[in-house]
């Protein structure tokens, strides 16, 4: 069984380009949406993402919408704690594919870390 975990130095979720997330207003409060948009920097990357080290500069103080936690996902997306694991894996795979590609090193590292074996 695959188990979600964040893979260090991936950063796919730090690509915030609103063009790829048209439903932001569906799950962010007006204040969060304003904060989110203020965080979008060059080429759609979060202004708090260090592209050289591929790490978040504000990780301990990152906003709610940057956290993969049961209560956050239940509140924002209606995902129960029991559904979180599979939902988070799918979200990461979709984001990694969109940012780096489905055969990227980032996707391979993520799939290995979570224990996901691709069919094929």
MITOR-882336 format. One record per atom (N, C-alpha, C): residue in one letter; x, y, z. Coordinates in steps of 0.05 Angstrom, whole numbers, padded with zeros to 5 digits, always signed. Atoms other than C-alpha are relative to their C-alpha. Layout:
aXYZ
...
This chain:
x+00017-00024+00000
x+00000+00000+00000
x+00018+00025+00000
x-00015-00025+00001
x+00026+00069-00018
x-00007+00018+00023
x+00005-00019-00023
x+00034+00119+00039
x+00012+00027-00007
x-00009-00026+00008
x+00039+00193+00024
x+00022+00010+00019
x-00020-00015-00015
x+00100+00232+00046
x+00011+00022-00019
x-00013-00021+00016
x+00132+00296+00023
x+00028-00008-00006
x-00028+00007+00009
x+00196+00286-00017
x+00016+00026+00000
x-00017-00024-00002
x+00249+00337+00001
x+00011+00008-00027
x-00012-00012+00024
x+00275+00382-00054
x-00015-00007-00026
x+00017+00004+00024
x+00217+00368-00101
x-00010+00027-00008
x+00009-00027+00005
x+00181+00434-00097
x-00022+00003-00020
x+00021-00003+00020
x+00127+00418-00148
x-00024+00015+00011
x+00023-00014-00012
x+00074+00444-00100
x+00006+00030+00003
x-00007-00028-00002
x+00112+00510-00097
x-00003+00015-00027
x+00006-00013+00026
x+00095+00523-00170
x-00029+00009+00002
x+00026-00010-00007
x+00035+00567-00155
x-00016+00013-00023
x+00012-00014+00022
x+00017+00593-00224
x-00030-00004-00001
x+00029+00002-00001
x-00057+00609-00219
x-00013-00009-00026
x+00011+00010+00026
x-00067+00592-00293
x-00005-00030+00001
x+00003+00029-00003
x-00059+00519-00272
x-00018-00008+00023
x+00017+00005-00023
x-00105+00526-00212
x-00024+00019-00001
x+00023-00019+00004
x-00169+00559-00237
x-00021-00001+00022
x+00020+00002-00020
x-00210+00536-00178
x+00009+00009+00028
x-00011-00010-00026
x-00170+00571-00123
x-00022+00013+00017
x+00020-00014-00015
x-00230+00613-00104
x-00021-00019+00013
x+00019+00020-00011
x-00270+00549-00089
x+00009-00010+00027
x-00009+00011-00026
x-00226+00529-00030
x+00017+00019+00017
x-00014-00020-00016
x-00189+00591-00008
x-00019+00023+00008
x+00015-00024-00008
x-00220+00647+00033
x+00010+00024-00016
x-00010-00023+00015
x-00215+00716+00002
x+00028+00010+00011
x-00026-00008-00011
x-00157+00732+00050
x+00022-00019-00009
x-00020+00020+00008
x-00121+00667+00033
x+00006+00003-00030
x-00004-00004+00029
x-00132+00679-00042
x+00019+00024-00005
x-00017-00024+00003
x-00100+00748-00035
x+00029-00007+00008
x-00027+00008-00008
x-00041+00718+00003
x+00012-00018-00021
x-00010+00018+00020
x-00034+00662-00047
x+00010+00015-00025
x-00007-00015+00024
x-00033+00710-00106
x+00025+00018+00005
x-00024-00016-00006
x+00018+00754-00070
x+00025-00016+00002
x-00023+00018-00002
x+00064+00694-00064
x+00009-00010-00027
x-00008+00009+00027
x+00066+00680-00139
x+00021+00019-00011
x-00022-00015+00010
x+00132+00702-00166
x+00007-00007-00029
x-00010+00004+00026
x+00175+00693-00227
x-00007-00028-00011
x+00008+00025+00014
x+00150+00640-00276
x-00019-00017+00016
x+00020+00014-00015
x+00095+00621-00227
x+00010-00013+00026
x-00010+00012-00024
x+00141+00598-00171
x-00005+00017+00025
x+00004-00015-00025
x+00128+00617-00099
x+00024+00017+00007
x-00023-00018-00007
x+00170+00676-00076
x+00016-00011+00024
x-00014+00011-00023
x+00188+00635-00014
x+00015-00026-00006
x-00013+00025+00009
x+00215+00576-00054
x+00028+00008-00010
x-00028-00005+00009
x+00291+00577-00061
x+00005-00020-00023
x-00003+00017+00024
x+00301+00550-00132
x+00027-00014+00001
x-00027+00013+00000
x+00375+00535-00119
x+00001-00024+00019
x+00000+00022-00019
x+00365+00493-00056
x-00025-00018-00002
x+00026+00013+00003
x+00294+00473-00075
x-00013-00006+00027
x+00013+00001-00026
x+00269+00487-00005
x-00015+00025+00006
x+00017-00023-00008
x+00217+00532+00026
x+00015+00016+00021
x-00013-00018-00019
x+00246+00592+00062
x-00017+00005+00025
x+00018-00006-00023
x+00185+00597+00109
x-00014-00025+00009
x+00014+00025-00005
x+00169+00523+00118
x-00014-00002+00028
x+00014+00002-00026
x+00154+00526+00194
x-00024+00019+00002
x+00021-00020-00002
x+00110+00587+00182
x-00017+00002-00026
x+00015-00001+00025
x+00079+00569+00115
x-00030+00001+00005
x+00029-00003-00004
x+00006+00585+00104
x-00015-00027+00001
x+00017+00024-00002
x-00050+00535+00116
x-00002-00015-00026
x+00004+00013+00026
x-00059+00521+00042
x+00025-00014-00010
x-00025+00014+00007
x+00013+00496+00039
x+00004-00025+00017
x-00004+00022-00018
x+00002+00443+00091
x-00017-00025-00007
x+00014+00025+00004
x-00017+00370+00080
x-00005-00012+00027
x+00008+00009-00026
x-00053+00357+00145
x-00029-00007-00001
x+00027+00009+00002
x-00118+00320+00158
x-00021+00022+00004
x+00020-00021-00005
x-00155+00380+00187
x-00001+00021-00022
x-00002-00019+00022
x-00132+00426+00131
x-00015-00011-00025
x+00013+00011+00024
x-00154+00379+00075
x-00030-00005+00004
x+00028+00004-00005
x-00220+00364+00109
x-00015+00027-00003
x+00012-00026+00002
x-00235+00438+00116
x+00000+00012-00028
x-00003-00013+00026
x-00210+00460+00048
x-00014-00016-00022
x+00009+00017+00022
x-00231+00401+00004
x-00022-00020+00007
x+00020+00020-00008
x-00280+00359+00045
x+00011-00028-00001
x-00014+00026+00000
x-00229+00302+00046
x+00001-00010+00029
x-00002+00011-00027
x-00237+00257+00107
x+00028-00010+00006
x-00027+00010-00007
x-00175+00235+00145
x+00006-00027-00013
x-00004+00026+00012
x-00186+00165+00117
x+00006+00002-00030
x-00005-00004+00029
x-00184+00192+00045
x+00025+00015-00006
x-00022-00019+00004
x-00125+00238+00056
x+00024-00013-00014
x-00023+00012+00012
x-00070+00189+00038
x-00002-00003-00030
x+00003+00004+00029
x-00096+00170-00031
x-00004+00026-00014
x+00004-00026+00013
x-00119+00241-00046
x+00026+00015-00002
x-00026-00015+00000
x-00051+00271-00027
x+00019-00012-00021
x-00018+00013+00020
x-00014+00219-00070
x-00009+00009-00028
x+00009-00008+00027
x-00058+00235-00130
x+00006+00030-00006
x-00006-00028+00003
x-00050+00310-00119
x+00029+00005-00007
x-00029-00003+00005
x+00025+00305-00116
x+00008-00010-00027
x-00006+00012+00027
x+00029+00260-00177
x-00009+00019-00022
x+00010-00018+00020
x-00014+00308-00216
x+00017+00026-00002
x-00017-00025-00001
x+00027+00369-00194
x+00028-00005-00011
x-00027+00007+00010
x+00094+00335-00206
x+00000-00004-00030
x+00001+00004+00029
x+00072+00313-00275
x-00003+00026-00015
x+00004-00026+00013
x+00048+00383-00292
x+00025+00018+00000
x-00023-00018-00003
x+00112+00417-00268
x+00025-00013-00013
x-00025+00012+00008
x+00166+00366-00284
x-00003-00022-00022
x+00005+00021+00020
x+00134+00312-00328
x-00004-00027+00014
x+00007+00026-00012
x+00108+00242-00315
x+00023-00020+00002
x-00024+00018-00001
x+00176+00209-00326
x+00024+00015+00012
x-00022-00016-00012
x+00217+00261-00288
x+00012-00014+00024
x-00013+00010-00024
x+00266+00245-00233
x-00017+00006+00024
x+00017-00007-00023
x+00219+00281-00185
x-00023-00020+00003
x+00022+00020-00001
x+00162+00233-00204
x+00011-00027+00009
x-00012+00025-00008
x+00207+00173-00197
x+00007+00000+00030
x-00007-00002-00029
x+00232+00196-00129
x-00025+00000+00017
x+00025-00001-00015
x+00161+00211-00105
x-00013-00028+00001
x+00012+00026+00001
x+00133+00144-00128
x+00015-00020+00016
x-00017+00018-00016
x+00191+00107-00096
x-00004+00005+00030
x+00003-00008-00029
x+00184+00145-00030
x-00027-00009+00011
x+00027+00007-00010
x+00109+00132-00024
x-00006-00030-00003
x+00005+00029+00004
x+00115+00059-00046
x-00019-00006-00022
x+00019+00003+00023
x+00075+00069-00110
x+00015-00013-00023
x-00012+00014+00022
x+00092+00020-00164
x-00017+00004-00025
x+00014-00006+00025
x+00072+00043-00233
x-00006-00026-00015
x+00008+00023+00016
x+00035-00007-00276
x+00013+00003-00027
x-00010-00005+00026
x+00068-00021-00340
x+00017-00021-00011
